Amino acid sequence: MAERDPIDLIKDQINRWEELTGLHSDHELFKQWQVETRTILEKAFNPKSTHIQNFNALRFREVSVKAFDSPEINKINSARYKRDLESAKNVLLSAIKELNLDRTLFKKIQTTPKTVEVSLKGEYYISCGITEPEIKKAIQLAFEGSGLISIHDNESQPEKESLNHRMEQIRRARVGIYDLSFPQKEGVLFELGLALGMGKEVTITYKKGATLPEMTRTLPGIEYENLPDLTDKLKKRLC
C-alpha cells in the first residue's frame, strides 16, 4: 500500500464530491467513496475523533427497507442524500483544518500522522491524444499494483470515441495523465482543459526538452528522459 499525506487524501475525496451529487446512496461509486473516506479518517485521527463520529453518523437516506420503495420515499431519500453529502463535505473540510493546525501550532506534540497507508480503488484516464503505444505502456506499468485500473478497454481506440463519451470517462476517472511532449496534439490540451474544469486530479508528463504551453507550467508535471524514466517517476508520484 502507498503512503500519502492524509490532507492530500482528504482533498482528493472532496474533489470527487461534485461527481457524487447526482448519484444515490446505493450507487457503487458513492459506496466506494464512503468506505475510502471512512478509512482515511480512521487512519488519520483517534477513534474518538469528532470527525469520525460525525461522518459515521451520516446515513445518506431516510428509509432503507426496499419494501417501502415508492416515488415519495425515493424523493425523501434523495433529499437526505444531498443533505448528508453536504454535511460530509463540511466534516472533511473540518478535518483538513485540524490537520493543518496540528502541524503549525503543535509541531512538538503533533498527534496526527504525516502520512497514512492507503490502497485506493478506481480508474485512471490516459488522454486520447496519447496515441503512441510505447508511452501508453510506460504509463500503464506505473499504475500496476496501485489499485487503479485503466478506464479504457484494451481493444478500444480511445481517440475515435465521441466527445461525450470521453467527457464521461474523464469525469469518472480518479486521475488523468496528459502527455504534452507533442505540442501539435491539440486534443491533449482540450481534454486537459475539460479535466481541470471538472476539478479532476491531473498529471502532466512531457519529454525532456519539450516546450510546454505557458498556461500549463504551474500544473503538476513530470519531465522524463526516456520511457523507463517516465514509468519510474510516475510510479513515485502515485506513491
Secondary structure, DSSP 8 states (H G I E B T S, - for coil): -EEE-HHHHHHHHHHTHHHHTTS-TT-HHHHHHHHHHHHHHHHHS-TT-HHHHHHHT--S-S---GGG--HHHHHHHHHHHHHHHHHHHHHHHHHHHHHHHHHHT-GGG--S-S-EEE---EEEEE-TT---HHHHHHHHHHHTTSSEEESS-TT--GGGS-HHHHHHHHHH-SEEEEE-S-TT-HHHHHHHHHHHHTT-EEEEEEETT----GGGTTS-EEEESSHHHHHHHHHHHH-
